Amino acid sequence: MNARQRCRLINLNRVLIFALTLGGLLLDGLQLADSLCTLALFVWLWLPVCTRLKVHLLQRIDEKLGSAKSAKTSPSM
């Protein structure tokens, strides 16, 4: 299984879990707590992707700040 197929399978699993949970919540009847449960489920399912994105963004910010600091401390000619 290559990386693209693995990614599709993971996303399909996420969609299936999300759809089954929403179906179960709807069968139980809509309540205010259902929206919080749905939001928590969504965050939980996408947590690995969000974590990777956060790490990537923090690395980019560190690189930008590091290059800005080095530009300020380098002597100008």
mmCIF file as gemmi writes it, N, C-alpha and C atoms, coordinates in Angstrom:
data_model
loop_
_atom_site.group_PDB
_atom_site.id
_atom_site.type_symbol
_atom_site.label_atom_id
_atom_site.label_alt_id
_atom_site.label_comp_id
_atom_site.label_asym_id
_atom_site.label_entity_id
_atom_site.label_seq_id
_atom_site.pdbx_PDB_ins_code
_atom_site.Cartn_x
_atom_site.Cartn_y
_atom_site.Cartn_z
_atom_site.occupancy
_atom_site.B_iso_or_equiv
_atom_site.pdbx_formal_charge
_atom_site.auth_seq_id
_atom_site.auth_asym_id
_atom_site.pdbx_PDB_model_num
ATOM 1 N N . MET Axp A 1 ? 0.854 -1.171 0 1 0 ? 1 A 1
ATOM 2 C CA . MET Axp A 1 ? 0 0 0 1 0 ? 1 A 1
ATOM 3 C C . MET Axp A 1 ? 0.9 1.235 0 1 0 ? 1 A 1
ATOM 4 N N . ASN Axp A 2 ? 0.675 2.104 -0.967 1 0 ? 2 A 1
ATOM 5 C CA . ASN Axp A 2 ? 1.488 3.31 -1.017 1 0 ? 2 A 1
ATOM 6 C C . ASN Axp A 2 ? 0.894 4.409 -0.119 1 0 ? 2 A 1
ATOM 7 N N . ALA Axp A 3 ? 1.582 5.512 -0.028 1 0 ? 3 A 1
ATOM 8 C CA . ALA Axp A 3 ? 1.188 6.578 0.892 1 0 ? 3 A 1
ATOM 9 C C . ALA Axp A 3 ? -0.152 7.195 0.504 1 0 ? 3 A 1
ATOM 10 N N . ARG Axp A 4 ? -0.402 7.305 -0.793 1 0 ? 4 A 1
ATOM 11 C CA . ARG Axp A 4 ? -1.66 7.911 -1.239 1 0 ? 4 A 1
ATOM 12 C C . ARG Axp A 4 ? -2.855 7.024 -0.867 1 0 ? 4 A 1
ATOM 13 N N . GLN Axp A 5 ? -2.727 5.722 -1.07 1 0 ? 5 A 1
ATOM 14 C CA . GLN Axp A 5 ? -3.796 4.801 -0.704 1 0 ? 5 A 1
ATOM 15 C C . GLN Axp A 5 ? -4.014 4.784 0.802 1 0 ? 5 A 1
ATOM 16 N N . ARG Axp A 6 ? -2.923 4.839 1.555 1 0 ? 6 A 1
ATOM 17 C CA . ARG Axp A 6 ? -3.024 4.854 3.015 1 0 ? 6 A 1
ATOM 18 C C . ARG Axp A 6 ? -3.746 6.114 3.495 1 0 ? 6 A 1
ATOM 19 N N . CYS Axp A 7 ? -3.416 7.247 2.891 1 0 ? 7 A 1
ATOM 20 C CA . CYS Axp A 7 ? -4.057 8.511 3.252 1 0 ? 7 A 1
ATOM 21 C C . CYS Axp A 7 ? -5.549 8.463 2.933 1 0 ? 7 A 1
ATOM 22 N N . ARG Axp A 8 ? -5.901 7.921 1.779 1 0 ? 8 A 1
ATOM 23 C CA . ARG Axp A 8 ? -7.317 7.796 1.415 1 0 ? 8 A 1
ATOM 24 C C . ARG Axp A 8 ? -8.063 6.878 2.378 1 0 ? 8 A 1
ATOM 25 N N . LEU Axp A 9 ? -7.419 5.787 2.76 1 0 ? 9 A 1
ATOM 26 C CA . LEU Axp A 9 ? -8.048 4.848 3.689 1 0 ? 9 A 1
ATOM 27 C C . LEU Axp A 9 ? -8.27 5.491 5.056 1 0 ? 9 A 1
ATOM 28 N N . ILE Axp A 10 ? -7.297 6.224 5.532 1 0 ? 10 A 1
ATOM 29 C CA . ILE Axp A 10 ? -7.435 6.915 6.818 1 0 ? 10 A 1
ATOM 30 C C . ILE Axp A 10 ? -8.563 7.939 6.755 1 0 ? 10 A 1
ATOM 31 N N . ASN Axp A 11 ? -8.623 8.708 5.67 1 0 ? 11 A 1
ATOM 32 C CA . ASN Axp A 11 ? -9.687 9.702 5.537 1 0 ? 11 A 1
ATOM 33 C C . ASN Axp A 11 ? -11.054 9.039 5.414 1 0 ? 11 A 1
ATOM 34 N N . LEU Axp A 12 ? -11.118 7.912 4.715 1 0 ? 12 A 1
ATOM 35 C CA . LEU Axp A 12 ? -12.37 7.17 4.608 1 0 ? 12 A 1
ATOM 36 C C . LEU Axp A 12 ? -12.821 6.667 5.981 1 0 ? 12 A 1
ATOM 37 N N . ASN Axp A 13 ? -11.881 6.187 6.777 1 0 ? 13 A 1
ATOM 38 C CA . ASN Axp A 13 ? -12.204 5.751 8.14 1 0 ? 13 A 1
ATOM 39 C C . ASN Axp A 13 ? -12.72 6.907 8.978 1 0 ? 13 A 1
ATOM 40 N N . ARG Axp A 14 ? -12.107 8.062 8.84 1 0 ? 14 A 1
ATOM 41 C CA . ARG Axp A 14 ? -12.552 9.237 9.589 1 0 ? 14 A 1
ATOM 42 C C . ARG Axp A 14 ? -13.978 9.619 9.205 1 0 ? 14 A 1
ATOM 43 N N . VAL Axp A 15 ? -14.247 9.636 7.906 1 0 ? 15 A 1
ATOM 44 C CA . VAL Axp A 15 ? -15.581 9.997 7.436 1 0 ? 15 A 1
ATOM 45 C C . VAL Axp A 15 ? -16.605 8.978 7.931 1 0 ? 15 A 1
ATOM 46 N N . LEU Axp A 16 ? -16.254 7.705 7.888 1 0 ? 16 A 1
ATOM 47 C CA . LEU Axp A 16 ? -17.166 6.658 8.344 1 0 ? 16 A 1
ATOM 48 C C . LEU Axp A 16 ? -17.471 6.793 9.838 1 0 ? 16 A 1
ATOM 49 N N . ILE Axp A 17 ? -16.448 7.004 10.647 1 0 ? 17 A 1
ATOM 50 C CA . ILE Axp A 17 ? -16.647 7.19 12.092 1 0 ? 17 A 1
ATOM 51 C C . ILE Axp A 17 ? -17.518 8.415 12.355 1 0 ? 17 A 1
ATOM 52 N N . PHE Axp A 18 ? -17.241 9.497 11.656 1 0 ? 18 A 1
ATOM 53 C CA . PHE Axp A 18 ? -18 10.73 11.83 1 0 ? 18 A 1
ATOM 54 C C . PHE Axp A 18 ? -19.46 10.534 11.429 1 0 ? 18 A 1
ATOM 55 N N . ALA Axp A 19 ? -19.689 9.88 10.289 1 0 ? 19 A 1
ATOM 56 C CA . ALA Axp A 19 ? -21.057 9.665 9.813 1 0 ? 19 A 1
ATOM 57 C C . ALA Axp A 19 ? -21.84 8.748 10.751 1 0 ? 19 A 1
ATOM 58 N N . LEU Axp A 20 ? -21.212 7.681 11.221 1 0 ? 20 A 1
ATOM 59 C CA . LEU Axp A 20 ? -21.903 6.782 12.144 1 0 ? 20 A 1
ATOM 60 C C . LEU Axp A 20 ? -22.23 7.47 13.464 1 0 ? 20 A 1
ATOM 61 N N . THR Axp A 21 ? -21.317 8.3 13.942 1 0 ? 21 A 1
ATOM 62 C CA . THR Axp A 21 ? -21.579 9.032 15.183 1 0 ? 21 A 1
ATOM 63 C C . THR Axp A 21 ? -22.719 10.023 15.002 1 0 ? 21 A 1
ATOM 64 N N . LEU Axp A 22 ? -22.694 10.755 13.889 1 0 ? 22 A 1
ATOM 65 C CA . LEU Axp A 22 ? -23.783 11.697 13.639 1 0 ? 22 A 1
ATOM 66 C C . LEU Axp A 22 ? -25.112 10.965 13.489 1 0 ? 22 A 1
ATOM 67 N N . GLY Axp A 23 ? -25.096 9.822 12.813 1 0 ? 23 A 1
ATOM 68 C CA . GLY Axp A 23 ? -26.312 9.02 12.687 1 0 ? 23 A 1
ATOM 69 C C . GLY Axp A 23 ? -26.843 8.59 14.038 1 0 ? 23 A 1
ATOM 70 N N . GLY Axp A 24 ? -25.96 8.145 14.906 1 0 ? 24 A 1
ATOM 71 C CA . GLY Axp A 24 ? -26.367 7.761 16.254 1 0 ? 24 A 1
ATOM 72 C C . GLY Axp A 24 ? -26.919 8.921 17.046 1 0 ? 24 A 1
ATOM 73 N N . LEU Axp A 25 ? -26.303 10.088 16.907 1 0 ? 25 A 1
ATOM 74 C CA . LEU Axp A 25 ? -26.796 11.269 17.62 1 0 ? 25 A 1
ATOM 75 C C . LEU Axp A 25 ? -28.166 11.685 17.103 1 0 ? 25 A 1
ATOM 76 N N . LEU Axp A 26 ? -28.376 11.579 15.794 1 0 ? 26 A 1
ATOM 77 C CA . LEU Axp A 26 ? -29.667 11.964 15.228 1 0 ? 26 A 1
ATOM 78 C C . LEU Axp A 26 ? -30.763 10.983 15.617 1 0 ? 26 A 1
ATOM 79 N N . LEU Axp A 27 ? -30.43 9.71 15.723 1 0 ? 27 A 1
ATOM 80 C CA . LEU Axp A 27 ? -31.428 8.727 16.139 1 0 ? 27 A 1
ATOM 81 C C . LEU Axp A 27 ? -31.86 8.947 17.586 1 0 ? 27 A 1
ATOM 82 N N . ASP Axp A 28 ? -30.955 9.468 18.371 1 0 ? 28 A 1
ATOM 83 C CA . ASP Axp A 28 ? -31.236 9.736 19.778 1 0 ? 28 A 1
ATOM 84 C C . ASP Axp A 28 ? -32.075 11.001 19.939 1 0 ? 28 A 1
ATOM 85 N N . GLY Axp A 29 ? -32.08 11.85 18.948 1 0 ? 29 A 1
ATOM 86 C CA . GLY Axp A 29 ? -32.773 13.134 19.023 1 0 ? 29 A 1
ATOM 87 C C . GLY Axp A 29 ? -31.759 14.248 19.211 1 0 ? 29 A 1
ATOM 88 N N . LEU Axp A 30 ? -32.018 15.362 18.569 1 0 ? 30 A 1
ATOM 89 C CA . LEU Axp A 30 ? -31.076 16.481 18.639 1 0 ? 30 A 1
ATOM 90 C C . LEU Axp A 30 ? -31.174 17.172 19.994 1 0 ? 30 A 1
ATOM 91 N N . GLN Axp A 31 ? -30.016 17.409 20.58 1 0 ? 31 A 1
ATOM 92 C CA . GLN Axp A 31 ? -29.92 18.113 21.849 1 0 ? 31 A 1
ATOM 93 C C . GLN Axp A 31 ? -28.736 19.062 21.762 1 0 ? 31 A 1
ATOM 94 N N . LEU Axp A 32 ? -28.64 19.975 22.689 1 0 ? 32 A 1
ATOM 95 C CA . LEU Axp A 32 ? -27.549 20.939 22.69 1 0 ? 32 A 1
ATOM 96 C C . LEU Axp A 32 ? -26.203 20.255 22.879 1 0 ? 32 A 1
ATOM 97 N N . ALA Axp A 33 ? -26.155 19.243 23.704 1 0 ? 33 A 1
ATOM 98 C CA . ALA Axp A 33 ? -24.897 18.544 23.966 1 0 ? 33 A 1
ATOM 99 C C . ALA Axp A 33 ? -24.392 17.809 22.728 1 0 ? 33 A 1
ATOM 100 N N . ASP Axp A 34 ? -25.264 17.533 21.776 1 0 ? 34 A 1
ATOM 101 C CA . ASP Axp A 34 ? -24.835 16.845 20.551 1 0 ? 34 A 1
ATOM 102 C C . ASP Axp A 34 ? -23.84 17.68 19.767 1 0 ? 34 A 1
ATOM 103 N N . SER Axp A 35 ? -24.016 18.984 19.757 1 0 ? 35 A 1
ATOM 104 C CA . SER Axp A 35 ? -23.086 19.839 19.017 1 0 ? 35 A 1
ATOM 105 C C . SER Axp A 35 ? -21.694 19.797 19.654 1 0 ? 35 A 1
ATOM 106 N N . LEU Axp A 36 ? -21.633 19.779 20.977 1 0 ? 36 A 1
ATOM 107 C CA . LEU Axp A 36 ? -20.336 19.685 21.649 1 0 ? 36 A 1
ATOM 108 C C . LEU Axp A 36 ? -19.685 18.331 21.407 1 0 ? 36 A 1
ATOM 109 N N . CYS Axp A 37 ? -20.486 17.278 21.429 1 0 ? 37 A 1
ATOM 110 C CA . CYS Axp A 37 ? -19.972 15.937 21.158 1 0 ? 37 A 1
ATOM 111 C C . CYS Axp A 37 ? -19.442 15.852 19.724 1 0 ? 37 A 1
ATOM 112 N N . THR Axp A 38 ? -20.163 16.429 18.788 1 0 ? 38 A 1
ATOM 113 C CA . THR Axp A 38 ? -19.753 16.415 17.391 1 0 ? 38 A 1
ATOM 114 C C . THR Axp A 38 ? -18.459 17.197 17.198 1 0 ? 38 A 1
ATOM 115 N N . LEU Axp A 39 ? -18.35 18.335 17.831 1 0 ? 39 A 1
ATOM 116 C CA . LEU Axp A 39 ? -17.123 19.134 17.739 1 0 ? 39 A 1
ATOM 117 C C . LEU Axp A 39 ? -15.933 18.388 18.339 1 0 ? 39 A 1
ATOM 118 N N . ALA Axp A 40 ? -16.145 17.764 19.484 1 0 ? 40 A 1
ATOM 119 C CA . ALA Axp A 40 ? -15.078 16.987 20.116 1 0 ? 40 A 1
ATOM 120 C C . ALA Axp A 40 ? -14.661 15.813 19.241 1 0 ? 40 A 1
ATOM 121 N N . LEU Axp A 41 ? -15.614 15.159 18.621 1 0 ? 41 A 1
ATOM 122 C CA . LEU Axp A 41 ? -15.311 14.049 17.722 1 0 ? 41 A 1
ATOM 123 C C . LEU Axp A 41 ? -14.508 14.525 16.523 1 0 ? 41 A 1
ATOM 124 N N . PHE Axp A 42 ? -14.911 15.654 15.96 1 0 ? 42 A 1
ATOM 125 C CA . PHE Axp A 42 ? -14.211 16.205 14.806 1 0 ? 42 A 1
ATOM 126 C C . PHE Axp A 42 ? -12.766 16.541 15.153 1 0 ? 42 A 1
ATOM 127 N N . VAL Axp A 43 ? -12.557 17.185 16.285 1 0 ? 43 A 1
ATOM 128 C CA . VAL Axp A 43 ? -11.194 17.527 16.718 1 0 ? 43 A 1
ATOM 129 C C . VAL Axp A 43 ? -10.382 16.256 16.984 1 0 ? 43 A 1
ATOM 130 N N . TRP Axp A 44 ? -10.982 15.273 17.622 1 0 ? 44 A 1
ATOM 131 C CA . TRP Axp A 44 ? -10.28 14.028 17.933 1 0 ? 44 A 1
ATOM 132 C C . TRP Axp A 44 ? -9.862 13.294 16.66 1 0 ? 44 A 1
ATOM 133 N N . LEU Axp A 45 ? -10.765 13.24 15.681 1 0 ? 45 A 1
ATOM 134 C CA . LEU Axp A 45 ? -10.445 12.533 14.44 1 0 ? 45 A 1
ATOM 135 C C . LEU Axp A 45 ? -9.343 13.22 13.645 1 0 ? 45 A 1
ATOM 136 N N . TRP Axp A 46 ? -9.308 14.524 13.673 1 0 ? 46 A 1
ATOM 137 C CA . TRP Axp A 46 ? -8.331 15.267 12.883 1 0 ? 46 A 1
ATOM 138 C C . TRP Axp A 46 ? -7.141 15.75 13.71 1 0 ? 46 A 1
ATOM 139 N N . LEU Axp A 47 ? -6.998 15.273 14.944 1 0 ? 47 A 1
ATOM 140 C CA . LEU Axp A 47 ? -5.918 15.713 15.817 1 0 ? 47 A 1
ATOM 141 C C . LEU Axp A 47 ? -4.521 15.448 15.241 1 0 ? 47 A 1
ATOM 142 N N . PRO Axp A 48 ? -4.243 14.279 14.658 1 0 ? 48 A 1
ATOM 143 C CA . PRO Axp A 48 ? -2.904 14.085 14.099 1 0 ? 48 A 1
ATOM 144 C C . PRO Axp A 48 ? -2.564 15.086 12.987 1 0 ? 48 A 1
ATOM 145 N N . VAL Axp A 49 ? -3.527 15.399 12.153 1 0 ? 49 A 1
ATOM 146 C CA . VAL Axp A 49 ? -3.297 16.361 11.073 1 0 ? 49 A 1
ATOM 147 C C . VAL Axp A 49 ? -3.095 17.758 11.654 1 0 ? 49 A 1
ATOM 148 N N . CYS Axp A 50 ? -3.899 18.12 12.644 1 0 ? 50 A 1
ATOM 149 C CA . CYS Axp A 50 ? -3.766 19.431 13.279 1 0 ? 50 A 1
ATOM 150 C C . CYS Axp A 50 ? -2.422 19.567 13.992 1 0 ? 50 A 1
ATOM 151 N N . THR Axp A 51 ? -1.962 18.506 14.626 1 0 ? 51 A 1
ATOM 152 C CA . THR Axp A 51 ? -0.676 18.531 15.31 1 0 ? 51 A 1
ATOM 153 C C . THR Axp A 51 ? 0.463 18.719 14.316 1 0 ? 51 A 1
ATOM 154 N N . ARG Axp A 52 ? 0.417 17.982 13.203 1 0 ? 52 A 1
ATOM 155 C CA . ARG Axp A 52 ? 1.46 18.145 12.176 1 0 ? 52 A 1
ATOM 156 C C . ARG Axp A 52 ? 1.45 19.557 11.609 1 0 ? 52 A 1
ATOM 157 N N . LEU Axp A 53 ? 0.263 20.102 11.389 1 0 ? 53 A 1
ATOM 158 C CA . LEU Axp A 53 ? 0.161 21.462 10.867 1 0 ? 53 A 1
ATOM 159 C C . LEU Axp A 53 ? 0.731 22.464 11.869 1 0 ? 53 A 1
ATOM 160 N N . LYS Axp A 54 ? 0.427 22.28 13.135 1 0 ? 54 A 1
ATOM 161 C CA . LYS Axp A 54 ? 0.924 23.187 14.168 1 0 ? 54 A 1
ATOM 162 C C . LYS Axp A 54 ? 2.448 23.137 14.247 1 0 ? 54 A 1
ATOM 163 N N . VAL Axp A 55 ? 3.019 21.932 14.205 1 0 ? 55 A 1
ATOM 164 C CA . VAL Axp A 55 ? 4.475 21.791 14.257 1 0 ? 55 A 1
ATOM 165 C C . VAL Axp A 55 ? 5.111 22.454 13.045 1 0 ? 55 A 1
ATOM 166 N N . HIS Axp A 56 ? 4.517 22.25 11.883 1 0 ? 56 A 1
ATOM 167 C CA . HIS Axp A 56 ? 5.043 22.858 10.658 1 0 ? 56 A 1
ATOM 168 C C . HIS Axp A 56 ? 5.002 24.386 10.737 1 0 ? 56 A 1
ATOM 169 N N . LEU Axp A 57 ? 3.88 24.924 11.219 1 0 ? 57 A 1
ATOM 170 C CA . LEU Axp A 57 ? 3.764 26.374 11.34 1 0 ? 57 A 1
ATOM 171 C C . LEU Axp A 57 ? 4.748 26.942 12.355 1 0 ? 57 A 1
ATOM 172 N N . LEU Axp A 58 ? 4.922 26.248 13.479 1 0 ? 58 A 1
ATOM 173 C CA . LEU Axp A 58 ? 5.885 26.719 14.48 1 0 ? 58 A 1
ATOM 174 C C . LEU Axp A 58 ? 7.306 26.686 13.946 1 0 ? 58 A 1
ATOM 175 N N . GLN Axp A 59 ? 7.651 25.681 13.152 1 0 ? 59 A 1
ATOM 176 C CA . GLN Axp A 59 ? 8.978 25.63 12.54 1 0 ? 59 A 1
ATOM 177 C C . GLN Axp A 59 ? 9.169 26.785 11.577 1 0 ? 59 A 1
ATOM 178 N N . ARG Axp A 60 ? 8.134 27.083 10.793 1 0 ? 60 A 1
ATOM 179 C CA . ARG Axp A 60 ? 8.229 28.205 9.848 1 0 ? 60 A 1
ATOM 180 C C . ARG Axp A 60 ? 8.398 29.528 10.59 1 0 ? 60 A 1
ATOM 181 N N . ILE Axp A 61 ? 7.669 29.697 11.698 1 0 ? 61 A 1
ATOM 182 C CA . ILE Axp A 61 ? 7.78 30.926 12.485 1 0 ? 61 A 1
ATOM 183 C C . ILE Axp A 61 ? 9.171 31.033 13.08 1 0 ? 61 A 1
ATOM 184 N N . ASP Axp A 62 ? 9.708 29.922 13.612 1 0 ? 62 A 1
ATOM 185 C CA . ASP Axp A 62 ? 11.058 29.927 14.164 1 0 ? 62 A 1
ATOM 186 C C . ASP Axp A 62 ? 12.087 30.281 13.091 1 0 ? 62 A 1
ATOM 187 N N . GLU Axp A 63 ? 11.917 29.757 11.893 1 0 ? 63 A 1
ATOM 188 C CA . GLU Axp A 63 ? 12.835 30.077 10.804 1 0 ? 63 A 1
ATOM 189 C C . GLU Axp A 63 ? 12.768 31.549 10.454 1 0 ? 63 A 1
ATOM 190 N N . LYS Axp A 64 ? 11.559 32.097 10.388 1 0 ? 64 A 1
ATOM 191 C CA . LYS Axp A 64 ? 11.398 33.518 10.064 1 0 ? 64 A 1
ATOM 192 C C . LYS Axp A 64 ? 12 34.392 11.154 1 0 ? 64 A 1
ATOM 193 N N . LEU Axp A 65 ? 11.725 34.051 12.418 1 0 ? 65 A 1
ATOM 194 C CA . LEU Axp A 65 ? 12.268 34.846 13.519 1 0 ? 65 A 1
ATOM 195 C C . LEU Axp A 65 ? 13.781 34.706 13.591 1 0 ? 65 A 1
ATOM 196 N N . GLY Axp A 66 ? 14.283 33.509 13.327 1 0 ? 66 A 1
ATOM 197 C CA . GLY Axp A 66 ? 15.727 33.299 13.348 1 0 ? 66 A 1
ATOM 198 C C . GLY Axp A 66 ? 16.43 34.094 12.261 1 0 ? 66 A 1
ATOM 199 N N . SER Axp A 67 ? 15.846 34.14 11.069 1 0 ? 67 A 1
ATOM 200 C CA . SER Axp A 67 ? 16.461 34.9 9.986 1 0 ? 67 A 1
ATOM 201 C C . SER Axp A 67 ? 16.337 36.397 10.23 1 0 ? 67 A 1
ATOM 202 N N . ALA Axp A 68 ? 15.245 36.828 10.872 1 0 ? 68 A 1
ATOM 203 C CA . ALA Axp A 68 ? 15.077 38.242 11.188 1 0 ? 68 A 1
ATOM 204 C C . ALA Axp A 68 ? 16.07 38.672 12.263 1 0 ? 68 A 1
ATOM 205 N N . LYS Axp A 69 ? 16.3 37.819 13.257 1 0 ? 69 A 1
ATOM 206 C CA . LYS Axp A 69 ? 17.268 38.145 14.311 1 0 ? 69 A 1
ATOM 207 C C . LYS Axp A 69 ? 18.683 38.186 13.754 1 0 ? 69 A 1
ATOM 208 N N . SER Axp A 70 ? 19.011 37.254 12.882 1 0 ? 70 A 1
ATOM 209 C CA . SER Axp A 70 ? 20.363 37.23 12.32 1 0 ? 70 A 1
ATOM 210 C C . SER Axp A 70 ? 20.586 38.416 11.401 1 0 ? 70 A 1
ATOM 211 N N . ALA Axp A 71 ? 19.547 38.878 10.741 1 0 ? 71 A 1
ATOM 212 C CA . ALA Axp A 71 ? 19.676 40.049 9.874 1 0 ? 71 A 1
ATOM 213 C C . ALA Axp A 71 ? 19.893 41.308 10.713 1 0 ? 71 A 1
ATOM 214 N N . LYS Axp A 72 ? 19.27 41.379 11.873 1 0 ? 72 A 1
ATOM 215 C CA . LYS Axp A 72 ? 19.432 42.547 12.737 1 0 ? 72 A 1
ATOM 216 C C . LYS Axp A 72 ? 20.804 42.569 13.402 1 0 ? 72 A 1
ATOM 217 N N . THR Axp A 73 ? 21.346 41.402 13.753 1 0 ? 73 A 1
ATOM 218 C CA . THR Axp A 73 ? 22.605 41.352 14.475 1 0 ? 73 A 1
ATOM 219 C C . THR Axp A 73 ? 23.82 41.369 13.54 1 0 ? 73 A 1
ATOM 220 N N . SER Axp A 74 ? 23.615 41.115 12.257 1 0 ? 74 A 1
ATOM 221 C CA . SER Axp A 74 ? 24.766 41.138 11.352 1 0 ? 74 A 1
ATOM 222 C C . SER Axp A 74 ? 25.173 42.594 11.102 1 0 ? 74 A 1
ATOM 223 N N . PRO Axp A 75 ? 26.481 42.823 11.07 1 0 ? 75 A 1
ATOM 224 C CA . PRO Axp A 75 ? 26.953 44.208 10.871 1 0 ? 75 A 1
ATOM 225 C C . PRO Axp A 75 ? 26.68 44.665 9.437 1 0 ? 75 A 1
ATOM 226 N N . SER Axp A 76 ? 26.211 45.889 9.317 1 0 ? 76 A 1
ATOM 227 C CA . SER Axp A 76 ? 25.928 46.439 7.983 1 0 ? 76 A 1
ATOM 228 C C . SER Axp A 76 ? 27.181 47.123 7.457 1 0 ? 76 A 1
ATOM 229 N N . MET Axp A 77 ? 27.335 47.051 6.165 1 0 ? 77 A 1
ATOM 230 C CA . MET Axp A 77 ? 28.538 47.632 5.543 1 0 ? 77 A 1
ATOM 231 C C . MET Axp A 77 ? 28.257 48.923 4.904 1 0 ? 77 A 1
